[in-house]
Amino acid sequence: MKALLVETHNICDFIKLLRKGDNDMAVIYKNLIIEGYRTFKSVPNVIKPKVKEVLEQLGLPELAKEE
């Protein structure tokens, strides 16, 4: 189920990136966090608020913690 959710959002994210590129780094970090390659703590402070917002919109607020 998680893989399907991630894949669906990856496709949607790709379409959004084609339309406008303002969230591209937040989307990249969101994907890295979901896949387990990065943690929220490793996200640059400049984009942490946007990454947190994206994760919360996906119903994954537990991944947007500094722990």
N, CA, C and O atoms as a GROMACS GRO file, in nm:
protein
  268
    1MET      N    1   0.083  -0.120   0.000
    1MET     CA    2   0.000   0.000   0.000
    1MET      C    3   0.086   0.125   0.000
    1MET      O    4   0.060   0.220  -0.074
    2LYS      N    5   0.192   0.124   0.085
    2LYS     CA    6   0.281   0.240   0.092
    2LYS      C    7   0.346   0.265  -0.044
    2LYS      O    8   0.358   0.380  -0.087
    3ALA      N    9   0.389   0.158  -0.111
    3ALA     CA   10   0.453   0.173  -0.242
    3ALA      C   11   0.356   0.233  -0.343
    3ALA      O   12   0.396   0.318  -0.423
    4LEU      N   13   0.231   0.191  -0.340
    4LEU     CA   14   0.130   0.246  -0.430
    4LEU      C   15   0.107   0.394  -0.401
    4LEU      O   16   0.096   0.475  -0.493
    5LEU      N   17   0.099   0.428  -0.274
    5LEU     CA   18   0.081   0.568  -0.234
    5LEU      C   19   0.198   0.653  -0.282
    5LEU      O   20   0.178   0.762  -0.337
    6VAL      N   21   0.318   0.605  -0.262
    6VAL     CA   22   0.438   0.678  -0.304
    6VAL      C   23   0.439   0.692  -0.455
    6VAL      O   24   0.466   0.802  -0.505
    7GLU      N   25   0.412   0.585  -0.529
    7GLU     CA   26   0.414   0.589  -0.674
    7GLU      C   27   0.310   0.686  -0.728
    7GLU      O   28   0.338   0.763  -0.820
    8THR      N   29   0.190   0.684  -0.671
    8THR     CA   30   0.084   0.775  -0.714
    8THR      C   31   0.126   0.919  -0.692
    8THR      O   32   0.105   1.004  -0.778
    9HIS      N   33   0.184   0.946  -0.576
    9HIS     CA   34   0.226   1.082  -0.547
    9HIS      C   35   0.345   1.123  -0.632
    9HIS      O   36   0.358   1.240  -0.666
   10ASN      N   37   0.433   1.030  -0.666
   10ASN     CA   38   0.545   1.062  -0.754
   10ASN      C   39   0.496   1.107  -0.890
   10ASN      O   40   0.551   1.202  -0.947
   11ILE      N   41   0.395   1.041  -0.943
   11ILE     CA   42   0.339   1.080  -1.072
   11ILE      C   43   0.274   1.218  -1.062
   11ILE      O   44   0.294   1.303  -1.149
   12CYS      N   45   0.198   1.239  -0.956
   12CYS     CA   46   0.134   1.369  -0.935
   12CYS      C   47   0.239   1.479  -0.917
   12CYS      O   48   0.224   1.589  -0.969
   13ASP      N   49   0.344   1.448  -0.843
   13ASP     CA   50   0.452   1.544  -0.821
   13ASP      C   51   0.521   1.579  -0.952
   13ASP      O   52   0.555   1.695  -0.975
   14PHE      N   53   0.542   1.480  -1.038
   14PHE     CA   54   0.605   1.504  -1.166
   14PHE      C   55   0.521   1.599  -1.251
   14PHE      O   56   0.573   1.691  -1.314
   15ILE      N   57   0.392   1.576  -1.252
   15ILE     CA   58   0.302   1.664  -1.327
   15ILE      C   59   0.306   1.806  -1.271
   15ILE      O   60   0.309   1.903  -1.347
   16LYS      N   61   0.306   1.818  -1.138
   16LYS     CA   62   0.315   1.951  -1.075
   16LYS      C   63   0.446   2.020  -1.112
   16LYS      O   64   0.447   2.140  -1.139
   17LEU      N   65   0.555   1.945  -1.114
   17LEU     CA   66   0.683   2.004  -1.150
   17LEU      C   67   0.685   2.054  -1.293
   17LEU      O   68   0.748   2.156  -1.323
   18LEU      N   69   0.616   1.985  -1.382
   18LEU     CA   70   0.608   2.032  -1.519
   18LEU      C   71   0.530   2.162  -1.529
   18LEU      O   72   0.559   2.247  -1.614
   19ARG      N   73   0.430   2.177  -1.443
   19ARG     CA   74   0.347   2.298  -1.446
   19ARG      C   75   0.415   2.416  -1.380
   19ARG      O   76   0.411   2.527  -1.433
   20LYS      N   77   0.479   2.393  -1.266
   20LYS     CA   78   0.550   2.500  -1.197
   20LYS      C   79   0.656   2.438  -1.108
   20LYS      O   80   0.635   2.331  -1.051
   21GLY      N   81   0.770   2.504  -1.097
   21GLY     CA   82   0.882   2.444  -1.028
   21GLY      C   83   0.909   2.497  -0.888
   21GLY      O   84   1.018   2.475  -0.835
   22ASP      N   85   0.813   2.567  -0.826
   22ASP     CA   86   0.840   2.630  -0.697
   22ASP      C   87   0.851   2.531  -0.582
   22ASP      O   88   0.912   2.564  -0.480
   23ASN      N   89   0.797   2.413  -0.593
   23ASN     CA   90   0.801   2.316  -0.485
   23ASN      C   91   0.897   2.201  -0.513
   23ASN      O   92   0.895   2.099  -0.444
   24ASP      N   93   0.980   2.216  -0.614
   24ASP     CA   94   1.060   2.102  -0.658
   24ASP      C   95   1.152   2.047  -0.550
   24ASP      O   96   1.161   1.925  -0.536
   25MET      N   97   1.221   2.130  -0.476
   25MET     CA   98   1.310   2.078  -0.372
   25MET      C   99   1.232   2.014  -0.258
   25MET      O  100   1.274   1.912  -0.202
   26ALA      N  101   1.118   2.072  -0.223
   26ALA     CA  102   1.035   2.012  -0.117
   26ALA      C  103   0.986   1.874  -0.161
   26ALA      O  104   0.981   1.781  -0.080
   27VAL      N  105   0.950   1.862  -0.286
   27VAL     CA  106   0.902   1.734  -0.339
   27VAL      C  107   1.015   1.632  -0.341
   27VAL      O  108   0.994   1.515  -0.308
   28ILE      N  109   1.133   1.676  -0.380
   28ILE     CA  110   1.248   1.584  -0.383
   28ILE      C  111   1.278   1.534  -0.242
   28ILE      O  112   1.295   1.414  -0.221
   29TYR      N  113   1.284   1.626  -0.145
   29TYR     CA  114   1.311   1.583  -0.008
   29TYR      C  115   1.197   1.499   0.048
   29TYR      O  116   1.222   1.405   0.124
   30LYS      N  117   1.074   1.530   0.013
   30LYS     CA  118   0.961   1.448   0.058
   30LYS      C  119   0.978   1.305   0.011
   30LYS      O  120   0.958   1.211   0.088
   31ASN      N  121   1.015   1.287  -0.114
   31ASN     CA  122   1.035   1.153  -0.168
   31ASN      C  123   1.152   1.082  -0.100
   31ASN      O  124   1.143   0.963  -0.070
   32LEU      N  125   1.260   1.154  -0.077
   32LEU     CA  126   1.375   1.094  -0.010
   32LEU      C  127   1.341   1.050   0.132
   32LEU      O  128   1.387   0.945   0.178
   33ILE      N  129   1.261   1.130   0.202
   33ILE     CA  130   1.219   1.096   0.339
   33ILE      C  131   1.128   0.974   0.338
   33ILE      O  132   1.147   0.882   0.418
   34ILE      N  133   1.031   0.972   0.250
   34ILE     CA  134   0.937   0.860   0.243
   34ILE      C  135   1.010   0.730   0.210
   34ILE      O  136   0.979   0.624   0.266
   35GLU      N  137   1.107   0.737   0.120
   35GLU     CA  138   1.181   0.617   0.080
   35GLU      C  139   1.287   0.577   0.183
   35GLU      O  140   1.347   0.470   0.171
   36GLY      N  141   1.312   0.662   0.282
   36GLY     CA  142   1.406   0.628   0.388
   36GLY      C  143   1.550   0.666   0.360
   36GLY      O  144   1.640   0.626   0.435
   37TYR      N  145   1.575   0.743   0.255
   37TYR     CA  146   1.711   0.786   0.223
   37TYR      C  147   1.756   0.908   0.304
   37TYR      O  148   1.876   0.928   0.324
   38ARG      N  149   1.662   0.986   0.350
   38ARG     CA  150   1.689   1.106   0.431
   38ARG      C  151   1.593   1.110   0.548
   38ARG      O  152   1.493   1.039   0.551
   39THR      N  153   1.626   1.195   0.645
   39THR     CA  154   1.535   1.222   0.756
   39THR      C  155   1.497   1.369   0.749
   39THR      O  156   1.563   1.448   0.681
   40PHE      N  157   1.391   1.404   0.819
   40PHE     CA  158   1.348   1.544   0.821
   40PHE      C  159   1.459   1.632   0.880
   40PHE      O  160   1.475   1.747   0.840
   41LYS      N  161   1.532   1.578   0.974
   41LYS     CA  162   1.641   1.653   1.037
   41LYS      C  163   1.748   1.693   0.935
   41LYS      O  164   1.813   1.796   0.953
   42SER      N  165   1.767   1.616   0.830
   42SER     CA  166   1.869   1.645   0.729
   42SER      C  167   1.824   1.746   0.624
   42SER      O  168   1.904   1.786   0.540
   43VAL      N  169   1.699   1.786   0.626
   43VAL     CA  170   1.646   1.883   0.530
   43VAL      C  171   1.703   2.022   0.562
   43VAL      O  172   1.705   2.061   0.679
   44PRO      N  173   1.749   2.096   0.462
   44PRO     CA  174   1.798   2.232   0.488
   44PRO      C  175   1.689   2.318   0.552
   44PRO      O  176   1.572   2.311   0.514
   45ASN      N  177   1.729   2.399   0.650
   45ASN     CA  178   1.634   2.482   0.724
   45ASN      C  179   1.549   2.571   0.635
   45ASN      O  180   1.435   2.602   0.668
   46VAL      N  181   1.605   2.613   0.523
   46VAL     CA  182   1.534   2.703   0.432
   46VAL      C  183   1.405   2.641   0.379
   46VAL      O  184   1.306   2.712   0.359
   47ILE      N  185   1.406   2.511   0.355
   47ILE     CA  186   1.286   2.447   0.296
   47ILE      C  187   1.211   2.356   0.392
   47ILE      O  188   1.113   2.293   0.352
   48LYS      N  189   1.256   2.347   0.517
   48LYS     CA  190   1.186   2.260   0.613
   48LYS      C  191   1.037   2.290   0.626
   48LYS      O  192   0.957   2.197   0.627
   49PRO      N  193   0.996   2.417   0.634
   49PRO     CA  194   0.852   2.443   0.646
   49PRO      C  195   0.771   2.386   0.529
   49PRO      O  196   0.662   2.332   0.549
   50LYS      N  197   0.824   2.398   0.408
   50LYS     CA  198   0.752   2.348   0.290
   50LYS      C  199   0.750   2.195   0.288
   50LYS      O  200   0.648   2.135   0.255
   51VAL      N  201   0.862   2.133   0.324
   51VAL     CA  202   0.867   1.986   0.329
   51VAL      C  203   0.769   1.934   0.434
   51VAL      O  204   0.698   1.837   0.411
   52LYS      N  205   0.767   2.001   0.549
   52LYS     CA  206   0.673   1.962   0.655
   52LYS      C  207   0.529   1.974   0.606
   52LYS      O  208   0.447   1.886   0.631
   53GLU      N  209   0.499   2.081   0.537
   53GLU     CA  210   0.363   2.102   0.484
   53GLU      C  211   0.325   1.991   0.386
   53GLU      O  212   0.214   1.938   0.391
   54VAL      N  213   0.417   1.957   0.298
   54VAL     CA  214   0.390   1.852   0.199
   54VAL      C  215   0.367   1.717   0.267
   54VAL      O  216   0.274   1.645   0.231
   55LEU      N  217   0.451   1.683   0.364
   55LEU     CA  218   0.434   1.556   0.436
   55LEU      C  219   0.301   1.552   0.511
   55LEU      O  220   0.233   1.450   0.514
   56GLU      N  221   0.265   1.664   0.573
   56GLU     CA  222   0.138   1.670   0.645
   56GLU      C  223   0.019   1.657   0.550
   56GLU      O  224  -0.081   1.594   0.584
   57GLN      N  225   0.029   1.716   0.431
   57GLN     CA  226  -0.078   1.704   0.332
   57GLN      C  227  -0.097   1.559   0.288
   57GLN      O  228  -0.207   1.518   0.251
   58LEU      N  229   0.010   1.483   0.291
   58LEU     CA  230   0.003   1.342   0.253
   58LEU      C  231  -0.042   1.253   0.368
   58LEU      O  232  -0.057   1.132   0.351
   59GLY      N  233  -0.065   1.314   0.484
   59GLY     CA  234  -0.106   1.236   0.600
   59GLY      C  235   0.010   1.164   0.666
   59GLY      O  236  -0.008   1.060   0.730
   60LEU      N  237   0.131   1.220   0.652
   60LEU     CA  238   0.250   1.161   0.709
   60LEU      C  239   0.323   1.257   0.803
   60LEU      O  240   0.443   1.277   0.790
   61PRO      N  241   0.250   1.318   0.898
   61PRO     CA  242   0.316   1.416   0.985
   61PRO      C  243   0.424   1.355   1.074
   61PRO      O  244   0.512   1.426   1.122
   62GLU      N  245   0.416   1.224   1.097
   62GLU     CA  246   0.517   1.159   1.182
   62GLU      C  247   0.655   1.162   1.117
   62GLU      O  248   0.756   1.147   1.186
   63LEU      N  249   0.661   1.180   0.983
   63LEU     CA  250   0.790   1.188   0.916
   63LEU      C  251   0.850   1.327   0.919
   63LEU      O  252   0.965   1.346   0.880
   64ALA      N  253   0.773   1.425   0.966
   64ALA     CA  254   0.820   1.565   0.971
   64ALA      C  255   0.862   1.604   1.112
   64ALA      O  256   0.828   1.712   1.160
   65LYS      N  257   0.935   1.516   1.177
   65LYS     CA  258   0.984   1.543   1.312
   65LYS      C  259   1.134   1.546   1.313
   65LYS      O  260   1.199   1.477   1.234
   66GLU      N  261   1.190   1.624   1.403
   66GLU     CA  262   1.336   1.643   1.412
   66GLU      C  263   1.410   1.527   1.476
   66GLU      O  264   1.532   1.530   1.481
   67GLU      N  265   1.341   1.427   1.523
   67GLU     CA  266   1.404   1.316   1.597
   67GLU      C  267   1.503   1.239   1.517
   67GLU      O  268   1.563   1.144   1.568
   0.00000   0.00000   0.00000
